[in-house]
Amino acid sequence: MATAAHWSQYLALRTLSAVMQCFDVEENLRTVGAFGSIYATMSSKRRQRASMNIIRSFPGISQEHAEQIAEDSIRNMFQIFAVDSLAMPQLLTRDNWPDRVMIGDLDEVLPLLVREDPGLFLTGHAGNWEILGYFVSLLGFRMTALARPIDNPLINKWLLDLRERNGLRILTKFGATNEVDRLVEQGERIGFIADQNAGDKGLFVPFLGRLASSYKSIGLLAMRHEVPVVAGFAKRVPGQFRYEVMITDIIRPDDWVDQPDPLFYISARFNRAVEQFVRLVPEQYLWVHRRWKSRPKWEREGKPMPARMIAKLETLPWMTPALLARIQLNSAVDAGLEPLERALESDQGADS
C-alpha cells in the first residue's frame, strides 16, 4: 500500500522526468553526470570502496587513475538511472533505433533469436544493463528479464510500465525460481544481471583476480535444459545516449559436457565474460557494487585456500600459473594471512 512518503517520491520523480524532457538528452547527461561527480566527492565511503575495488582488480594502477575511474563509474550510474532509464521509451523506438544503437558482431547470436530458441542472456552491472532487454524486445524478440522490485510501489509500477512498453516482460526476483524454470522449459529466453553477490553459500569463482560469490541458478538452468548462455553488453558512446551492443561469449552445452565440474565451469566462464567487458571500459562498471562482499568459508576462518579449490581452478581452460598465483594471493589477503600491499604489487601480467 502506497504511503505519503511513496507519493511524494513518486511525484518528485515524475516532475523531474517531465522537466528533463524539455532539454536535449546529451545536455541532461552532462548535468546529471556533474551531480554524479559531486556525489562521488561527498560520499567518501563509496568512492573509497570503488577505488579499492579498482586497485585490487588492476595491479599496478595508480591511486589517481583508480579514483578517476571510480568517479566516472559513479557518473555513469547517475546517468543510467536519472537519464537513460527515463529517456528510453521516448528516444529509442522501432523507427529510430539505428540512430541510437550500433550492433557489433552478432553472427552467432542472431540465429538463436531468429529461430526463437530458448536461452539464458546475461549481462552485468556494466555499460547500460537497463537497455539490453528493452532493445531486444524492441526488435520484436520475446524476452523475460529478472529484476529486483523497487521498494516504492508507485515508482516500481511506473518504471515497469516503461520497460514493458515494447514487449519486454519483467519478472521480479522474489519467488521467481519455479516460474523461470517453467519459462525455460517452454522455450522462453530469460535475461539476468549475472554479477550479483550470492552470499557466503554461493559458488565462488574467479572474477578480476579474486574469488567472487555467484548464484548457482544460472548454471543449473543451463545444464537442466541444455540451453546456451549468452553474455552481452551495451557499451555507452561517451557523453551520448548512444550504445554499441556486443557479445563477449556464448557458452553452449557442448562446451561444458566434458568438464569435470560443469556448474563450476559455466559459472566461472560467464563471470569471465563480464570481466572481459569490464577490462574494455572499466569506467562503465559499477565499482560501488559490493561484488566481493561475501567470502569463502576458509577465508572467514583465516585459513589458506584448500588444495581441492586450487585443483578445481586448474581445470579451467584459460587458467594460467600467474593468474592462479594471484587468485591464491588475494585469497590469503582476504583471509588475513598476507598483507594487502603484497597483492597490490603483484605482476599485472597475471590478468592476461
C-alpha positions in Angstrom: 0.0 0.0 0.0 1.4 3.4 -1.0 2.2 5.8 1.8 2.5 9.6 1.8 6.3 9.2 1.5 5.8 6.9 -1.5 3.6 9.5 -3.2 6.0 12.4 -2.5 8.9 10.4 -4.0 6.8 9.3 -7.0 5.6 12.8 -7.8 9.1 14.2 -7.4 10.4 11.7 -9.9 7.6 12.3 -12.4 8.2 16.0 -12.1 11.9 15.5 -12.7 11.1 13.3 -15.7 8.8 16.0 -17.2 11.4 18.8 -16.7 14.2 16.7 -18.3 12.1 16.2 -21.4 12.4 20.0 -22.0 16.2 19.6 -22.6 18.4 17.7 -25.0 19.3 14.3 -23.7 23.0 14.9 -24.1 22.6 18.1 -22.0 20.8 16.1 -19.4 23.7 13.5 -19.4 26.2 16.3 -18.7 24.1 17.8 -15.9 23.4 14.5 -14.2 27.0 13.5 -14.7 28.1 16.6 -12.8 25.8 15.7 -9.9 27.4 12.2 -10.0 30.8 13.8 -9.6 29.6 15.9 -6.7 28.1 12.8 -5.1 31.4 10.9 -5.6 33.3 13.8 -3.8 30.8 13.9 -1.0 30.3 10.2 -0.5 33.9 9.4 0.5 33.0 5.9 1.8 31.5 4.7 -1.5 34.3 6.4 -3.6 37.0 4.7 -1.4 35.2 1.4 -1.8 35.1 1.8 -5.6 38.8 2.9 -5.7 40.0 0.0 -3.7 38.0 -2.5 -5.8 39.6 -1.0 -8.9 43.1 -1.1 -7.4 42.8 -4.7 -6.4 41.4 -5.6 -9.8 44.1 -3.9 -11.8 47.5 -4.4 -10.2 49.9 -1.5 -10.9 47.2 1.1 -11.5 47.9 4.4 -9.8 45.7 5.8 -7.0 44.9 8.8 -9.1 43.8 6.8 -12.1 41.7 4.5 -9.9 40.0 7.5 -8.3 39.2 8.9 -11.7 37.7 5.6 -12.9 35.7 5.5 -9.7 34.3 9.0 -10.3 33.5 8.2 -13.9 31.8 5.0 -12.8 29.5 6.9 -10.4 28.8 9.4 -13.1 27.7 6.6 -15.4 25.5 5.2 -12.6 23.7 8.5 -12.2 23.3 8.8 -16.0 21.7 5.4 -16.3 19.2 5.8 -13.5 18.3 9.5 -13.9 18.5 9.9 -17.7 18.7 6.7 -19.8 16.0 4.7 -18.0 13.6 7.6 -18.3 14.5 8.6 -21.9 14.4 5.0 -23.4 10.7 4.9 -24.2 10.8 8.3 -26.0 14.2 8.2 -27.7 14.6 4.5 -28.5 11.9 3.3 -30.8 11.4 0.8 -33.6 11.8 3.6 -36.2 15.0 5.3 -34.9 17.0 2.6 -33.0 19.8 2.6 -35.7 20.5 6.2 -34.7 21.0 5.2 -31.1 22.3 1.6 -31.1 25.2 0.2 -33.0 25.2 -3.6 -33.3 28.5 -5.4 -33.2 29.3 -8.9 -34.4 26.1 -10.8 -33.6 26.6 -13.5 -36.2 26.5 -16.3 -33.6 23.6 -15.0 -31.5 21.2 -13.8 -34.3 20.2 -17.4 -35.3 19.2 -18.0 -31.7 17.0 -15.0 -31.7 15.5 -15.6 -35.1 14.8 -19.2 -34.5 13.3 -18.3 -31.1 15.5 -20.8 -29.4 15.4 -20.8 -25.6 18.5 -19.4 -23.9 19.9 -17.5 -20.9 21.0 -14.0 -21.8 23.4 -12.4 -19.3 24.8 -9.0 -18.6 26.5 -7.4 -15.6 26.5 -4.0 -13.8 28.5 -2.8 -16.8 27.7 -0.4 -19.6 23.9 0.1 -19.5 22.3 -3.1 -18.2 18.9 -1.5 -18.4 18.8 -1.0 -22.1 19.7 -4.5 -23.3 16.5 -6.4 -22.7 14.5 -3.3 -23.8 16.4 -3.2 -27.1 16.0 -6.9 -27.8 12.2 -6.7 -27.2 12.2 -3.5 -29.4 13.4 -5.6 -32.3 10.5 -8.0 -31.8 12.2 -10.8 -30.0 10.5 -12.1 -26.8 12.5 -11.7 -23.6 11.7 -12.1 -19.9 14.1 -10.2 -17.6 14.6 -10.7 -13.9 14.6 -7.5 -11.9 14.7 -6.6 -8.2 11.5 -4.7 -7.3 11.8 -1.1 -6.1 10.6 -0.5 -2.6 8.3 2.3 -3.6 5.3 0.5 -5.3 4.3 3.6 -7.3 7.7 4.1 -8.8 8.1 0.4 -9.3 4.9 0.1 -11.3 5.7 3.2 -13.4 9.2 2.0 -14.3 7.9 -1.5 -15.1 5.3 0.0 -17.5 8.1 2.0 -19.2 10.3 -1.1 -19.6 7.5 -3.4 -20.8 6.1 -0.9 -23.3 7.6 -2.8 -26.3 7.0 -6.3 -25.2 9.8 -6.9 -22.6 8.4 -8.9 -19.7 9.7 -8.2 -16.2 9.7 -10.9 -13.6 10.6 -9.8 -10.0 13.2 -12.0 -8.4 11.4 -12.8 -5.2 9.9 -16.3 -5.6 10.7 -16.4 -9.3 12.7 -19.7 -9.4 9.9 -22.0 -10.3 8.5 -19.5 -12.8 11.9 -19.1 -14.5 12.3 -22.9 -14.8 8.8 -23.2 -16.3 9.5 -20.4 -18.9 12.8 -22.0 -20.0 11.0 -25.4 -20.3 8.5 -23.7 -22.6 11.3 -22.3 -24.8 11.5 -18.7 -23.5 14.6 -16.5 -23.3 15.5 -15.2 -19.9 17.6 -12.2 -19.1 19.8 -11.9 -15.9 22.2 -9.5 -14.3 24.7 -12.1 -13.6 27.3 -10.4 -11.3 25.2 -10.2 -8.2 26.8 -11.2 -4.9 25.3 -14.6 -4.0 26.2 -14.6 -0.3 28.5 -16.9 1.8 26.9 -20.0 0.4 27.2 -19.1 -3.3 29.6 -20.7 -5.7 33.0 -18.9 -5.6 34.6 -18.4 -9.0 37.3 -16.1 -10.3 36.4 -12.5 -11.1 39.1 -9.9 -11.8 41.7 -11.9 -9.9 39.7 -12.6 -6.8 37.1 -15.2 -5.9 33.5 -13.8 -6.1 30.3 -15.5 -5.0 27.9 -16.3 -7.8 24.4 -17.8 -7.9 24.3 -21.4 -9.0 20.8 -21.0 -10.6 22.1 -19.8 -14.0 24.4 -22.8 -14.5 21.9 -25.2 -13.1 19.2 -23.9 -15.5 21.6 -24.1 -18.5 22.5 -27.7 -17.6 19.0 -28.9 -16.8 17.5 -27.6 -20.1 20.7 -27.8 -22.2 20.4 -24.2 -23.4 23.2 -21.8 -24.3 24.3 -18.9 -22.1 24.9 -15.6 -23.9 26.8 -12.8 -22.3 26.1 -9.4 -23.9 26.6 -5.7 -23.0 25.6 -2.2 -24.1 28.7 0.0 -24.2 28.0 3.7 -24.0 29.4 6.1 -26.5 31.0 8.6 -24.1 28.7 11.6 -23.3 25.9 10.4 -25.6 22.6 8.4 -25.5 24.1 6.0 -27.9 25.3 2.5 -27.4 27.2 -0.4 -29.0 25.7 -3.8 -28.3 28.4 -6.5 -28.1 28.6 -10.2 -27.2 31.6 -11.3 -25.2 30.9 -15.0 -25.1 28.3 -17.8 -25.9 28.6 -20.9 -23.7 26.9 -23.9 -25.4 26.1 -27.3 -23.9 28.9 -28.9 -25.9 31.4 -26.6 -24.1 30.6 -27.9 -20.6 29.6 -31.5 -21.3 33.2 -32.9 -20.8 34.2 -30.6 -18.0 34.9 -32.3 -14.6 32.6 -29.8 -12.9 30.1 -28.3 -15.4 28.5 -26.0 -12.9 31.8 -24.5 -11.8 32.9 -24.2 -15.4 29.7 -22.4 -16.6 29.7 -20.0 -13.6 33.4 -19.2 -14.0 33.1 -18.7 -17.7 30.2 -16.2 -17.6 32.0 -14.3 -14.9 35.0 -14.2 -17.2 32.7 -12.8 -19.9 31.7 -9.9 -17.6 35.3 -9.4 -16.7 36.3 -9.1 -20.4 33.8 -6.2 -20.8 35.0 -4.5 -17.6 38.6 -4.6 -18.8 37.4 -2.9 -22.0 35.6 0.0 -20.3 36.3 0.0 -16.6 34.8 3.4 -16.2 31.4 1.9 -17.2 31.4 -0.7 -14.4 29.5 -0.2 -11.1 32.5 -0.4 -8.8 30.5 0.7 -5.8 28.6 -2.6 -6.1 29.8 -4.9 -3.4 30.7 -7.7 -5.7 33.3 -9.3 -3.3 31.5 -8.8 -0.1 30.9 -12.5 0.7 34.0 -14.7 1.2 34.6 -18.5 1.1 34.4 -20.4 4.4 38.2 -21.0 4.6 38.8 -17.2 4.3 36.3 -16.5 7.0 38.1 -19.0 9.2 41.5 -17.4 8.4 42.8 -20.4 6.5 44.7 -20.8 3.2 42.9 -21.9 0.0 42.4 -25.6 0.2 44.0 -27.9 -2.3 40.7 -29.1 -3.7 39.9 -25.5 -4.7 43.2 -25.0 -6.3 42.7 -28.2 -8.3 39.3 -27.0 -9.4 40.7 -23.7 -10.6 43.4 -25.5 -12.5 40.7 -27.3 -14.6 39.6 -24.0 -16.2 41.0 -23.9 -19.8 42.0 -20.3 -19.5 43.7 -20.5 -16.1 47.4 -19.6 -16.2 50.0 -20.2 -13.4 50.4 -16.4 -13.0 46.6 -15.9 -12.6 46.3 -18.8 -10.3 49.1 -17.4 -8.1 47.3 -14.0 -8.0 44.0 -15.6 -7.0 45.7 -17.5 -4.2 47.5 -14.4 -3.0 44.3 -12.4 -3.0 42.6 -15.2 -1.1 45.4 -15.1 1.5 44.9 -11.4 1.8 41.2 -11.7 2.3 41.8 -14.4 4.9 44.2 -12.1 6.8 47.2 -14.3 6.1 49.1 -11.9 3.8 49.5 -8.0 3.8 47.4 -6.2 1.2 50.5 -4.4 -0.1 51.9 -7.6 -1.5 48.7 -8.3 -3.5 48.7 -4.7 -4.9 52.3 -5.2 -6.1 51.6 -8.5 -7.9 52.5 -8.8 -11.5 49.9 -7.2 -13.8 50.7 -9.9 -16.4 48.6 -12.2 -14.2 45.5 -10.5 -15.6 46.0 -11.7 -19.1 
